[in-house]
C-alpha cells in the first residue's frame, strides 16, 4: 500500500473533487490518497464524494478554520 499526495490549496471544492477523481484513478486499489484542501466547503464535499463513489474516507483532520486533510483509500475493483 502506497500513500499519494494531492495538494488542493487554492482550489474551490467544485474544482477539487474532479482532481481527486483523476488522482484516485491513477493509483492502485487499496492505495491511499491524502488530500490537502484550504476550502472549507471541502469538509462536506470530499466526504460526500467518497460516499457517492464508494472510496472509503479513512479520516479527516481540520487544522484550522480553512485547512483540512482527508485520507481516502481507493476501493477494490472486485
KALINDA-V6322 format. One record per residue. N is the residue number from 1. RES is the residue in one letter. D_CENTER is the distance of its C-alpha to the mean C-alpha in Angstrom with 2 decimals. Layout:
n=[N & N]
res=[RES & RES]
d_center=[D_CENTER & D_CENTER]
This chain:
n=[1 & 2 & 3 & 4 & 5 & 6 & 7 & 8 & 9 & 10 & 11 & 12 & 13 & 14 & 15 & 16 & 17 & 18 & 19 & 20 & 21 & 22 & 23 & 24 & 25 & 26 & 27 & 28 & 29 & 30 & 31 & 32 & 33 & 34 & 35 & 36 & 37 & 38 & 39 & 40 & 41 & 42 & 43 & 44 & 45 & 46 & 47 & 48 & 49 & 50 & 51 & 52 & 53 & 54 & 55 & 56 & 57 & 58 & 59 & 60 & 61 & 62 & 63 & 64 & 65 & 66 & 67 & 68 & 69 & 70 & 71 & 72 & 73 & 74 & 75 & 76 & 77 & 78]
res=[X & X & X & X & X & X & X & X & X & X & X & X & X & X & X & X & X & X & X & X & X & X & X & X & X & X & X & X & X & X & X & X & X & X & X & X & X & X & X & X & X & X & X & X & X & X & X & X & X & X & X & X & X & X & X & X & X & X & X & X & X & X & X & X & X & X & X & X & X & X & X & X & X & X & X & X & X & X]
d_center=[16.45 & 14.81 & 11.91 & 10.43 & 9.27 & 7.79 & 9.76 & 9.21 & 12.40 & 14.84 & 12.75 & 13.22 & 10.50 & 12.63 & 12.17 & 8.53 & 7.50 & 10.09 & 8.91 & 5.58 & 8.38 & 10.68 & 8.98 & 8.42 & 11.97 & 13.36 & 12.72 & 14.92 & 14.59 & 13.96 & 12.21 & 9.25 & 6.29 & 6.14 & 4.56 & 7.74 & 8.75 & 12.33 & 12.56 & 13.46 & 12.66 & 8.88 & 10.03 & 11.18 & 9.29 & 5.73 & 7.93 & 10.26 & 8.33 & 7.72 & 11.42 & 12.59 & 11.42 & 12.23 & 9.29 & 9.71 & 7.71 & 9.88 & 9.81 & 9.17 & 11.69 & 13.38 & 15.37 & 17.55 & 17.96 & 15.34 & 13.09 & 10.17 & 7.96 & 5.24 & 6.16 & 5.42 & 8.72 & 9.93 & 12.67 & 16.27 & 18.04 & 21.17]
